[in-house]
Amino acid sequence: MDTAFYSTQLIPALNRGLVMSLKLIIPSGIVGLGLGIVIGTLRTFGHPVIRKAANGYAMIFRGTPLLVQLFLLYFGLPNLGIYLDAYTAAVIGFILCSGAYHSEYIRGGLLSIKKGQILAAQSMGFSTFKTMVNIIVPQAIRRALPGCGNEIIYLIKYSSLAYIITCIELTGEGKIIATRTFRYTEVFLVIGFYYLVLVTMAMFLLHKIEEKLKIPGFGKA
Amino acid sequence: MTESKEPVLRVDNICKILGGKKILRSVSFSLQRGELKVLIGPSGAGKSTLLQCINFLIPPDKGHVWLEGTEIQSRRKRDLYAFRQQVGMIFQDFNLFDHLNALENVAIALRKVKRMNRQAARDRAVAELERVGLGDKLELFPAELSGGQKQRVSIARALAMDPKIMLLDEPTSALDPELIGEVLSVIRDLARGGMTMVLATHQIGFTRTLADEVLFMENGSIIERGLPEELLSPNAGTRSRDFCSRLDELYAENE
């Protein structure tokens, strides 16, 4: 086996790409989830006008390919005088896309909460906002967590699309080497392994969070 | 208003139409301090809707509510939230917050609505839970409590807000027969302690012994009202009596 190829070319490049991938995934994952919670809540309990707007956002970002969204952010926005560098465009695209999907999981979680709890909170003088923040959303998140975890795993993998708008991350670094050396099989097998490790770590982390948030009556007994 | 003292709560001409159906047709009554009024009547009579209209969980189409002589302006959010803090409400199906343990269920409104600090809220919550006999269940979550215990937590939760009146919407109707007693005994203690309450219930025996006045509702109106011994005595010949004797036939009384 040509170990020099791995140790001097492929692995250093992929590690460099991995760092970029993490820089894409971590902020997109966290902010995307936060956005999803807000949008999901607005879609369920918001003022009718806001609800329509939030539904429209979710429809557009769930209804069009992420690649199209990224191209528009990176190549389209300059037409409006907005110039984003590739990294920023990718992160914004990922946040908007995963936020739209998270909002659907959160919406499902919100709808599963018994309405009586809203009445109970309001009967004690909670405002609608306080009811959401303190009573309803904390329960909805627990119910939505498995779905949201799924979305984060998707995010890890679709972060590879960033290289198409020139933000060279894990897949991009590998693609460059594969093209130059024509060793597609080896390169992409290794890249696949990198993603597998990332996803496994994410699953472990999500499981830990689920454990930490576990409450009698929610999820597994 | 012929009473010499000002009523704690006065409800006047409450009307509500839901889904094209008249649920409440001009309901009025008032409540003196320390009084227990019991709402009885068949399902669908409008008892729950009336109770929820009083604290505007269901906004009435028409009508006025006064608390200690001040009319509630339900359109002013701040006033509405302040009013609701003074009106405790107990629901048929408890409506505990499922993600919080018994202690937090009681403490959360103290912290988030009354803005008490964590320790003070905790102390108060412990005291209220002890008062309803749940001092040893502080850490348990709703899913780990029996129906009777859940309802007692919800009573503690309402009491912790220091309400001026309590509205109880069939607090024992969702309970297994053997659990009704523990909840009724808490309510009995409240009544004896002078809490002002409106109670919707099917517990006729309880009504006979504790009600200051019985309001019999049917088709969205209070059609009979009076002392329990007048309305519910065996030969009163009232609609209320008729209804209660049919209930007595259906259920063995739980007291």
Contacts between the chains, C-beta under 8 A, distances in Angstrom:
chain1	res1	chain2	res2	distance
A	113	B	98	7.9
A	114	B	95	7.3
A	114	B	98	7.7
A	116	B	91	6.0
A	116	B	93	5.9
A	116	B	94	7.9
A	116	B	95	3.8
A	117	B	95	5.4
A	117	B	96	7.7
A	117	B	97	5.8
A	117	B	98	7.1
A	119	B	52	7.6
A	119	B	57	5.4
A	119	B	89	7.9
A	119	B	91	6.9
A	119	B	95	6.3
A	120	B	89	7.4
A	120	B	91	6.4
A	120	B	95	3.7
A	120	B	96	7.5
A	120	B	97	7.3
A	120	B	154	7.4
A	120	B	157	7.9
A	121	B	97	7.5
A	121	B	109	7.6
A	122	B	57	6.1
A	122	B	84	6.7
A	123	B	55	5.9
A	123	B	57	6.1
A	123	B	84	5.9
A	123	B	87	7.3
A	123	B	88	7.6
A	123	B	89	3.9
A	123	B	158	8.0
A	124	B	84	6.5
A	124	B	85	6.5
A	124	B	88	7.9
A	124	B	89	7.9
A	124	B	109	4.3
A	124	B	113	6.0
A	124	B	157	7.4
A	124	B	158	7.4
A	124	B	161	5.8
A	125	B	81	4.4
A	125	B	82	6.9
A	125	B	84	4.4
A	125	B	85	3.8
A	125	B	109	7.1
A	125	B	113	4.6
A	125	B	161	7.5
A	126	B	81	7.6
A	126	B	109	6.8
A	126	B	112	6.8
A	126	B	113	5.9
A	127	B	77	6.9
A	127	B	81	6.1
A	130	B	112	5.6
A	130	B	113	7.2
A	134	B	108	6.2
A	134	B	112	5.4
A	135	B	97	5.5
A	135	B	99	7.9
A	135	B	108	7.7
A	138	B	99	5.3
A	139	B	97	7.8
A	139	B	98	6.0
A	139	B	99	4.7
A	142	B	99	6.7
A	215	B	98	7.7
A	215	B	99	5.6
A	215	B	141	5.9
A	215	B	143	7.9
A	216	B	140	7.9
A	216	B	141	4.3
A	216	B	143	4.4
A	216	B	144	5.2
A	217	B	98	5.5
A	217	B	141	5.8
A	217	B	142	6.3
A	217	B	143	2.8
A	217	B	144	7.7
A	218	B	98	7.2
A	218	B	99	7.0
